[in-house]
């Protein structure tokens, strides 16, 4: 006679496995990303690699992370693999936890954070909740998460370490470069890191004169008018008080310069 259903057993393999090693990016490559703000990185990756802002900085506003991702996938409400990640991580790694955006149990707290800091881990990014936030904030240790709860986790599994995960709707692979600050979090896939860095450096050089002119208050919005003209956007000019030109008609000036008078009830545009 079976004493329990087979469905309650833990099955070794996919869903319950730990990979101890993965290819990390060169330290010099990681260091070069440190000087770029996350919005710039996001822009130059075509705005497709920014983590959902529900995962945000919970500790000091000045905290910033830049380093290789060590990925952890947890069963909702469980943190067995978070604990194991402390044995797998190397100094400078960022532990990125896919807790499925869970909104019940925390997957780490002050004790795990304290242990991680002792191991040289750079910080945590958690698509889920944490606990003991006041104590974590006293550690001067960067933690990004969806929020806090007093409800602690279980320690049973299953879960995975160093396999692809999803964090804030972005796929993260072990060794991807994570850049996180108060403005948000960006994932730089390791395979395109060199090309992304070249793009960032080129943008930095070409944009420096423009930024300096804006800081000095010298700039033009002609590029906005060019876009409006390109798409034939009507520009309405009328009486400032009534919104009309005084005779029941609106004067519409296209950015190209053509003037068109329309009756107030016209459906032409």
C-alpha positions as CSV (number, residue, x, y, z in Angstrom):
1,X,0.0,0.0,0.0
2,X,1.3,3.4,-1.0
3,X,1.8,5.7,2.0
4,X,1.7,8.9,0.1
5,X,0.9,10.1,-3.5
6,X,3.7,10.1,-5.9
7,X,2.9,13.7,-6.8
8,X,4.2,15.0,-3.4
9,X,7.7,13.7,-4.1
10,X,10.7,15.9,-5.1
11,X,12.0,14.9,-8.5
12,X,15.7,15.5,-9.1
13,X,16.6,17.3,-12.3
14,X,14.7,20.2,-13.9
15,X,13.0,22.2,-11.2
16,X,15.3,20.9,-8.5
17,X,19.0,21.3,-9.4
18,X,22.1,23.3,-8.6
19,X,24.8,24.4,-11.0
20,X,27.9,25.3,-9.1
21,X,29.8,27.0,-11.9
22,X,29.0,29.4,-14.7
23,X,31.0,31.7,-17.0
24,X,31.3,35.1,-15.5
25,X,32.1,38.2,-17.6
26,X,35.6,39.7,-17.3
27,X,36.0,41.9,-14.2
28,X,37.2,44.8,-16.4
29,X,34.1,44.5,-18.6
30,X,31.9,44.8,-15.5
31,X,33.8,47.8,-14.1
32,X,33.3,49.7,-17.4
33,X,29.5,49.5,-17.0
34,X,29.7,51.0,-13.5
35,X,30.0,54.6,-14.8
36,X,26.8,54.5,-16.9
37,X,23.4,55.3,-15.4
38,X,20.7,52.7,-15.8
39,X,18.5,54.9,-18.0
40,X,21.3,55.3,-20.5
41,X,21.9,51.6,-20.6
42,X,18.2,50.9,-21.0
43,X,17.9,53.5,-23.9
44,X,20.8,52.0,-25.8
45,X,19.4,48.5,-25.4
46,X,16.2,49.8,-27.1
47,X,14.3,49.9,-23.8
48,X,13.8,46.1,-23.8
49,X,16.0,45.0,-21.0
50,X,14.8,47.1,-18.0
51,X,13.3,45.1,-15.1
52,X,9.8,45.9,-14.1
53,X,9.9,48.9,-11.7
54,X,7.9,46.9,-9.1
55,X,11.4,45.5,-8.3
56,X,13.0,48.5,-6.7
57,X,15.7,49.7,-4.3
58,X,14.6,49.2,-0.7
59,X,17.8,50.2,1.1
60,X,20.0,53.3,0.9
61,X,19.2,55.7,-2.0
62,X,22.9,55.7,-2.8
63,X,23.2,52.0,-3.2
64,X,24.2,50.8,-6.7
65,X,24.9,47.3,-8.0
66,X,27.0,46.3,-11.0
67,X,28.1,42.7,-11.4
68,X,27.4,39.2,-12.7
69,X,24.1,37.5,-12.0
70,X,23.9,34.4,-10.0
71,X,20.4,33.2,-10.7
72,X,18.0,31.5,-8.2
73,X,14.5,30.2,-8.9
74,X,12.4,29.6,-5.8
75,X,9.1,27.8,-5.4
76,X,6.7,30.5,-4.1
77,X,7.1,31.0,-0.4
78,X,10.3,28.9,-0.2
79,X,13.9,30.0,0.1
80,X,15.9,26.8,0.3
81,X,17.8,27.7,-2.8
82,X,18.5,31.2,-1.6
83,X,20.3,29.7,1.3
84,X,22.3,27.4,-1.0
85,X,23.2,30.3,-3.2
86,X,25.4,31.6,-0.4
87,X,27.7,28.6,-0.9
88,X,27.7,28.9,-4.7
89,X,28.3,32.7,-5.1
90,X,31.7,34.3,-5.5
91,X,32.6,37.7,-4.1
92,X,31.1,40.4,-6.3
93,X,28.2,38.3,-7.6
94,X,24.7,39.7,-7.5
95,X,22.1,37.1,-6.4
96,X,19.0,37.5,-8.6
97,X,16.0,35.7,-7.2
98,X,13.0,34.7,-9.3
99,X,10.3,34.3,-6.6
100,X,7.6,34.6,-9.2
101,X,6.7,38.1,-7.9
102,X,5.1,36.3,-4.9
103,X,3.2,38.6,-2.5
104,X,2.8,36.4,0.5
105,X,6.1,35.0,1.9
106,X,9.4,36.7,2.0
107,X,12.3,34.8,0.5
108,X,15.1,36.4,2.6
109,X,15.6,38.7,5.6
110,X,18.3,40.2,7.7
111,X,20.1,37.0,8.6
112,X,20.5,35.9,4.9
113,X,21.6,39.4,4.0
114,X,24.1,39.4,6.8
115,X,25.5,36.0,5.7
116,X,25.7,37.2,2.1
117,X,27.6,40.3,3.1
118,X,30.1,38.2,5.0
119,X,30.6,36.1,1.8
120,X,31.3,39.1,-0.3
121,X,28.1,39.0,-2.3
122,X,27.4,42.4,-3.8
123,X,23.6,42.4,-3.1
124,X,20.2,40.9,-3.8
125,X,17.7,41.6,-6.6
126,X,14.4,39.8,-5.7
127,X,11.3,39.5,-7.8
128,X,9.3,38.9,-4.7
129,X,9.2,40.0,-1.1
130,X,11.8,40.4,1.7
131,X,11.4,40.7,5.5
132,X,13.2,42.5,8.4
133,X,13.8,45.6,6.3
134,X,14.8,47.9,9.1
135,X,17.5,45.5,10.1
136,X,18.6,45.0,6.5
137,X,18.9,48.8,6.1
138,X,21.2,48.9,9.0
139,X,23.7,46.5,7.2
140,X,24.6,48.9,4.4
141,X,23.9,46.1,2.0
142,X,22.0,46.7,-1.3
143,X,18.6,44.9,-1.6
144,X,16.2,45.4,-4.4
145,X,12.7,43.7,-4.1
146,X,9.0,44.2,-4.7
147,X,8.3,45.0,-1.0
148,X,8.3,43.7,2.5
149,X,6.2,41.4,4.7
150,X,6.6,39.9,8.2
151,X,5.7,36.5,6.8
152,X,8.8,34.3,6.6
153,X,9.6,31.5,4.1
154,X,9.7,27.8,4.2
155,X,12.8,25.8,3.6
156,X,11.8,22.8,1.6
157,X,12.4,23.3,-2.1
158,X,12.1,22.8,-5.0
159,X,14.1,25.4,-6.9
160,X,17.1,26.0,-9.2
161,X,20.4,27.8,-9.0
162,X,22.2,29.1,-12.1
163,X,19.7,28.3,-14.8
164,X,17.7,30.9,-16.8
165,X,15.1,32.8,-14.7
166,X,12.6,35.7,-15.2
167,X,13.1,38.8,-13.0
168,X,10.6,41.6,-13.5
169,X,9.5,40.3,-17.0
170,X,13.1,40.1,-18.2
171,X,15.0,36.9,-18.8
172,X,18.2,36.7,-16.8
173,X,20.9,34.1,-17.4
174,X,23.8,33.3,-15.1
175,X,26.6,35.7,-15.8
176,X,24.5,38.4,-17.3
177,X,25.6,41.8,-16.1
178,X,23.1,43.4,-13.7
179,X,23.2,47.2,-13.2
180,X,20.9,48.5,-10.6
181,X,20.4,51.8,-8.8
182,X,17.7,54.1,-7.5
183,X,16.6,54.8,-11.1
184,X,15.9,51.1,-11.8
185,X,17.5,47.8,-12.9
186,X,18.8,46.8,-16.3
187,X,20.0,43.4,-17.5
188,X,22.9,43.3,-20.0
189,X,23.0,39.8,-21.6
190,X,26.6,38.6,-21.4
191,X,26.6,37.7,-25.1
192,X,26.0,41.3,-26.1
193,X,27.9,43.1,-23.3
194,X,30.9,44.1,-25.5
195,X,28.7,45.6,-28.2
196,X,26.5,47.4,-25.6
197,X,29.6,48.9,-24.0
198,X,30.8,50.2,-27.4
199,X,27.4,51.7,-28.0
200,X,27.4,53.4,-24.6
201,X,30.9,54.8,-25.1
202,X,30.0,56.1,-28.5
203,X,26.8,57.7,-27.2
204,X,28.7,59.3,-24.3
205,X,31.1,61.0,-26.7
206,X,28.6,62.2,-29.2
207,X,26.1,63.4,-26.5
208,X,28.6,65.3,-24.3
209,X,28.3,68.6,-26.2
210,X,24.5,68.4,-26.3
211,X,24.4,67.8,-22.5
212,X,26.7,70.7,-21.8
213,X,24.6,73.0,-23.9
214,X,21.4,71.9,-22.0
215,X,23.2,72.5,-18.7
216,X,24.0,76.1,-20.0
217,X,20.4,76.6,-21.0
218,X,21.2,76.7,-24.7
219,X,19.1,74.3,-26.7
220,X,16.5,74.0,-29.4
221,X,13.3,72.0,-29.8
222,X,13.4,72.2,-33.6
223,X,13.6,68.4,-33.7
224,X,10.1,68.3,-32.1
225,X,8.7,70.5,-34.8
226,X,10.4,68.3,-37.4
227,X,8.5,65.3,-36.1
228,X,5.2,67.2,-36.0
229,X,5.8,68.3,-39.6
230,X,6.6,64.9,-40.8
231,X,3.3,63.5,-39.4
232,X,1.3,66.6,-40.4
233,X,0.2,67.3,-36.9
234,X,-2.2,70.3,-36.8
235,X,-1.2,73.2,-34.5
236,X,-4.2,75.2,-33.2
237,X,-3.8,78.9,-32.9
238,X,-6.9,80.9,-31.6
239,X,-8.0,83.4,-29.1
240,X,-6.1,82.8,-25.9
241,X,-9.2,83.3,-23.7
242,X,-11.9,81.5,-25.8
243,X,-9.7,78.9,-27.6
244,X,-11.1,80.3,-30.9
245,X,-10.1,83.1,-33.2
246,X,-13.3,85.1,-32.4
247,X,-15.5,84.3,-35.4
248,X,-16.5,80.7,-34.6
249,X,-13.7,79.1,-36.6
250,X,-10.3,77.8,-35.5
251,X,-7.1,78.6,-37.4
252,X,-5.0,75.5,-37.8
253,X,-1.4,76.0,-38.7
254,X,0.4,73.0,-39.9
255,X,4.0,72.8,-38.9
256,X,4.9,73.1,-42.6
257,X,3.4,76.6,-42.4
258,X,0.1,76.1,-44.3
259,X,-2.9,77.7,-42.7
260,X,-6.3,76.0,-42.8
261,X,-9.5,77.6,-41.5
262,X,-12.1,75.1,-40.2
263,X,-15.6,75.6,-39.1
264,X,-16.1,74.9,-35.4
265,X,-18.0,71.7,-36.1
266,X,-15.8,70.6,-39.0
267,X,-14.9,66.9,-39.1
268,X,-12.1,67.4,-41.6
269,X,-9.3,66.8,-39.1
